[in-house]
Amino acid sequence: MTTRAARVALGIALSLVAACDRSAPARIDAAAPGAIGAVGAPVATAVDPRRAALRGELVYGVEAASGNQIWSIAAQGGAPRRRSPEGAAYFPTDAAAADGAIVAIAVDGDGDDHAEQLAIIARDGAVTRVGPRAQLVRNPSALGGDGGWIVETSAASFRDLYRVARDGTSARLTDTPLGDFQPAVSPDGGEVAFSSSRDGDAEIYAMAVGGGGLRRLTAFHRDDWGPRWAPDGQALAFLSDREGAPRVFVVARDGTGLVRVTPTGEDGVGGEDDAPVWSPDGKRIAYVVRRRGEEEVWVAARNAGGARRVSPVGAVAQAPAWSPDGNAIAYVSGAERRVIAVVNGEGGEPVEIVRGDRPMWALRWRD
């Protein structure tokens, strides 16, 4: 596997930047009084009138001395709530359960002796561990159409895809020496797309969730990685360095109609693209542009009809997440990632939602 693909495959490992929080959005009002829970817990900011129309909750990870934690906060306002229990570190994931549970990766121990396993955190706080324990568990995808299983990258070798049922049983879907990574289950639950280096460089493939029916969706001598299904299941967005710096591309489910949807350096944007996320209606893609030491949230039309920056000038903006209605985008802000803000999907002045004294990451917005 190439250097870039290897770095992407290890995407849950997060670098911490020791720099001042120079780019957080302005506070809307004074912070709500008092910290919530233990030292280091995030604190909600005062409710702003612009939050009245927001729905759902934001789920995010918080770095803590006692181990990484999962917190959530209602988009309309209120106090943050710790969702992960003591006794292990927990990382939130992209996977979402129909019953409102959080799909997380639980990490026991540290160093070479650590072990990872999928964990389902119910709304009432009950935690159920599922699937095999391994040194590495990565990229668990959305639950299948019946709400009963997950596809993940797992194994000590960190190279194979597994289908894991919520009752704890699992089945190995691939066995590729050069690696299969970043699985994404289609909205209809019938297929899983993934990145694989089986032919040398990383390409996008799809197969039936039960195994078999493998087909290659991209073919180029550079790397393609990070597939994400459109909400209608008829296309996939992915990242590729086929034109130099990483850009966001879209390809139809059958492998036709490949198009780059984000601008290149020649278009006046430059930098490197990352973290593409479909809007709920499938017409737009939010993504991060890294350039000149800064990170910005941009939005591009699915049909490559234009792109625009929505985070403030000079902001360090990461981990974009669309609101369930597609009208707003939440993101983690600041060089030290200590603020979560929300901005209109067309841009504008952001609203600060929550602030902490420790880094926050892996932001998700759900009903």
N, C-alpha and C positions, 0 to 999 in steps of 0.2 A: 504494500500500500504506500502511496506517495506521502511526503511529509505533510502537505496540506490536509489530505484526507485523514491522516492519523491524528492531526491536531483537532480536526472537526469531530472525529469519532469520540474523543475524550472531552466533549463539550461541557459536561457537567462540572468539570474542575474549573473553579473560578479564581481569577487573579485578584488580589486586593491592592488597591492603589493608595499609597500614603500621600495624600495631597489635600489641600484645603477644599472645603465644599463651596467653591466659588460660583457655581452655576445653578444652584437650587432656585426654583421659582420663589418669588416674594411671598411671604406669609400673608394669608388672606386676613387673618385676625390673630389675636393672642392665642397661644396654645392652650388646649384644655388643661385645667389644673391637675397636677399630680401624675406621676408615672403609673403605668398599669402593670401590676405584678412585680416581678423581680427587677433588679437593676439591669439596665440594658434593654428593657422592653420598649417597643415603639409607643409613641404618644400621639393621639389624634389631635388634629388642629380644629379650631372652632368651625362650626358649620357655616358655609358660605351659601347665599341664596342660589348660586348657580348649580349647586349640588342637588337641588330639590328634584330635578328631573332625572337624576341618575338612579339606576336600578341595579340590583344584584350585589355581589360582594367581591372584594379583591382578596385573593389568596397569595401569599408570598413567603419567601424564606428569610430568616434573620440569622446572621452569624452571632453566636453567643459563646461565652467562655465555657458553658456547661454542655455545649454541643449545638449544632445547627438546629433551629426550630422552625415550625410552620405557624404563621399567624394569619388572621383574616380581619377585615373590617368592612362594614357596610358602606357602599359607595355614597349613600346619602348622608352618612355621618354616624357618630357613636364611638364607643371605645373599641380599640383593637382587642382581639380575643386570641389567646394562644390555643392552637389546635393540636399540637403534637405533645405527647406525654414525656415525662422525665425518663431517663434510663438509656436513651440512645439518641443519636443524631438523626434527623429526618429532613429529606430534601423533597420539596414539592415537584410534581411532574406535569407534563402536558395532558396526561390521561385524565378523563373525567368520567365519573360514575353517574348513571341515570338517577340514582337515589340520593344524590347530593354528597356522597362520600368523597374524600380526598384520596387520590392515589399517590403514594409517596414511596421513596426509597429509604429504608431504615438501614443505618450503619452502626454495627456493633464493634467496639474495639477501635484500634487505630494502627497505623503502620502496616507492616506485612501481615499482621495477625488479624486485621479487620475483616469483617464479613458483611455483605449487603444482601438485602431481601426486599421484595415488594411488600408494602404495608397498605391496608385499606383503613382509613380513619373515618369512622362514621360521624354523622352530625352530633351524636350524643357523646363523642369522644372515645368510643370503643375502638380498639385497634386490632385488626386481624392480619397476621403475617401469612402470605401466600407464596407458593412457588419455591424453587430451590434457593438455598443460600449459596452465594458465590462470592469470590473476591471482588467482582465487578458486576453490577447490574446497571444498565444504561437504557435511556430512551424508551421507557414503556409507552406504548401508544394508547390511543383512546380505547375504551372498552368496546367490545363487539356489539353488533346489533341487538343481541339478547341480553346485554348488560352483564354477561357472565364470564368474560375472559379478557386477557390482555396479551399483547405481543411485546416482547422485550428482547434486548440484547443481553445475553448472560452467559457466563462460564468463566472459569479461571483463565482461559485463553482469550477471553473478550473478543469473540469473533462469530458467534452463532446466534440465530434467532430462535426463541422459544415461545410457544403459546401456553399461557398460564391461566388456568381456571380459578375462579374465586373459592372453589372448594379445596384448592391446594394442589391439584393434579397438574402436570405439565407435559408437554410434548415438544420435542426438538423438531424445528421446521427446516433448518439448513445445516450443512456440514461443509463449509468452504474454508480451506486452509488460509486463503488470503483475506477472509473476513467479510461478514455481512453486518451492516450497521443501520442505525437510525430508522427503525421500522415505523410505518404510518398506516394505520388501518383505514380503509375507505369508509365513507359515511354509511354505506349500506351494509358494512360488515363483511363483505364478500372477499375482499382482496387486501393484501398488505404490500405497500410499496416500500422500498428500502434502497440504500446505497451499498454497492458491493464492489470489491476490488478483484473479483475472480478472474477478470480478463486483463489485469495489470493496473490500469488507472481506475479511479472510482467512477461508476456509472449508476444510473437509476434503473431498477428492475421492479417488476411486480409479479406476484404469485397469489394463488388461492390461499386463504387463511388456514386451510387444512393441509396445505402442502400441494405441490404440483402446479402445472400450468404456468411455469416460469416464462416470462418474456422480458426482453430488454427494451427499455423505453428511450434511452439515449445512447449515442455512439460517437465519441470524439476522443482525441488523444490527450485531452486534459481532464481535469476532475469535475464530476458532477456529484452533488451531495445534498443532504437535508431535505428530502421530499416532504411536501405538505399538501394534502388533498384540498381541493376547492370544496366549499359546502355542498355543491350539487354533485360531487363525485365524478365529474366529467373531465377534470384537468388536475394537474399537479404543479405547484410552484417548487422551485429548487434553486440552489446556488451553483454557480459554475464559474471557473476561471478560464473558460475557453477563449475569451476575448482579452485576456490579461488579468486585471483585477477582478475579484469575485463580483458577480452581478446576479440579479434575480431573473430567472427565466420561467416560462410557463410552457408546459407540453400537454397535449390532450391525453386522455386515458389510454388511447390506442397507440401512442407514440408519435402522432402526427402534429402538425401545426406549431412547431417549436418557435417561440418568440421571446426576445429579451424585453422585459417590461420596465426596467430601470435605466436611467441615463448612464452614458459612459463619460470618461474624462473629456472627450471631445464635445459632449453635450453641455459641458460647463459645471458638472457636479464633481466628478473624480472620487478619490477615496476608495474604500472597499465596502460592499454591501454585506449585511448579515441579518439573521433573525427575521425572515419574512413571515408575516401572519396575515391570513385572509380575513377580510371583513365578513360579517355574518351573511350579507347578501351576495358575496362572491364577486363583487364588481371592483374591489380595490384590494391592495396589498400594502400593509404597513411594514416598514423595515428600518434597519439601522444603517446609517452611513458613517463610517469611520474615516476621518481625514484631518490632517494637521493637528493631531493629538486630541481632537474633539470627537464626540459622538452625537449624532442628530437623528431624530425620528422623521422619516419621510413617508409619504403615501403615493403610490403609483396606481394608475388605472390598469385593470387586468388586460385590456387590449393594447397596452403600450401607448395610450392616448395622452400621457402627460404625467409628471410627478411634481410634488411640491413638499417643501419642508414644513412640518407642523410644530416641532418643538422650537423654543425660543433661540434666537441667535446666541451663540456662545455657550449654550447649555451642554452638559454631558448627560445625554438621554439614552437609556438602555431598556431592553426587555419590553417592547411595546405589547399591549394587550387591548383588543377591541372591547367596547361595551357590548352587551348582548343585543342592543338595538342598532348597533353600528354607527351611532352618532358621535361617539367620543373614544379617545384612546388614552389609556393609562400607561405610565412609564416610570421607571426608576431614574431618579435625577441626582446629579452631583458627582464629583470625582470620587467621593467616598461612598456613594450609593446609599445615602441616609434619608432620602426623601422619596415618597411616591406622589406623583402629580397626575392630574387628568387635564387633557386639552381637547377641544372640539376637533372632530375628524378633518375639518378644513383648516385648522390652525387657530391661533388666537392666544389670549392670555391664559396660562395654565392655572388650575386650582390645586392648591396643596391639600393632600388628603391625610397623610400621616408622616411623621418625622421620628427618627430614632437616633441613638448614639452609636449604632453598629450598622454595618452594611446590610442592605436588603437586596434581594435578587429573585429570579425565577417567578416573576409576576404573572398571575392569571386572573381573568375577570370572568365570572360565571353568574348564572341566574341564581 
